[in-house]
Amino acid sequence: MQERLSKEKLSEDLNATAFRIVKQATSEHVKNPAAVALGRLGGLKGGKARAEKLSAKRRKEIAQKAAKVRWNKFIQ
């Protein structure tokens, strides 16, 4: 029978365990600046390109649906 790999963590002090958990939960995730720039570039182009592809009728339908959803939040 194999031994548990997590035995070392079980013998860890309670305060050390709490510190490790808080450290993992609060650690900042650093984003790749190049990926952020590419995502922003696509985001800036996206809405305008989509609006140009949609017909006026379809844009109106989407806008009416969105307005209806917004107003339903206040009515309920």
C-alpha positions as a printed Julia matrix, in Angstrom:
76×3 Matrix{Float64}:
   0.0    0.0     0.0
   1.32   3.43   -0.93
   1.95   6.02    1.72
   0.08   9.3     1.58
   2.04  12.1     0.01
   0.39  14.71    2.2
   1.62  13.3     5.54
   4.1   16.14    5.92
   1.35  18.73    5.63
  -0.73  17.0     8.32
   2.03  17.42   10.89
   2.4   21.11    9.99
   1.63  23.62   12.73
  -1.89  25.08   12.57
  -0.55  28.63   12.31
   1.81  27.64    9.51
  -1.08  26.04    7.64
  -3.22  29.16    8.06
  -0.33  31.35    6.89
   0.2   29.18    3.79
  -3.51  29.28    2.91
  -3.73  33.07    3.32
  -0.56  33.54    1.28
  -1.98  31.42   -1.58
  -5.34  33.19   -1.47
  -3.91  36.69   -1.51
  -1.02  36.25   -3.92
  -1.26  38.56   -6.91
  -1.37  37.08  -10.37
   0.92  39.03  -12.69
  -0.46  39.35  -16.21
   1.66  39.21  -19.3
   1.8   42.81  -20.63
   1.99  41.67  -24.25
  -1.14  39.55  -23.85
  -2.94  42.45  -22.17
  -2.03  44.75  -25.07
  -3.29  42.24  -27.65
  -6.52  41.71  -25.74
  -7.1   45.43  -25.49
  -6.42  45.88  -29.19
  -8.99  43.23  -30.05
 -11.46  44.71  -27.59
 -11.16  48.14  -29.11
 -11.83  46.79  -32.59
 -14.47  44.24  -31.63
 -17.54  46.35  -30.84
 -17.17  48.61  -33.83
 -16.56  45.71  -36.23
 -19.58  43.83  -34.88
 -21.82  46.88  -35.18
 -20.78  47.36  -38.8
 -21.66  43.75  -39.64
 -25.12  43.9   -38.06
 -28.06  45.29  -39.94
 -29.92  48.27  -38.51
 -32.92  46.04  -37.78
 -30.81  43.52  -35.84
 -29.05  46.27  -33.85
 -32.47  47.68  -32.92
 -33.66  44.24  -31.76
 -30.58  43.79  -29.59
 -30.96  47.28  -28.08
 -34.65  46.72  -27.32
 -33.92  43.37  -25.67
 -31.18  44.94  -23.52
 -33.45  47.82  -22.48
 -36.23  45.39  -21.59
 -33.87  43.36  -19.37
 -32.63  46.55  -17.64
 -36.14  47.81  -16.95
 -37.33  44.43  -15.7
 -34.74  44.63  -12.91
 -36.45  47.76  -11.54
 -40.03  46.56  -12.0
 -39.69  43.32  -10.06
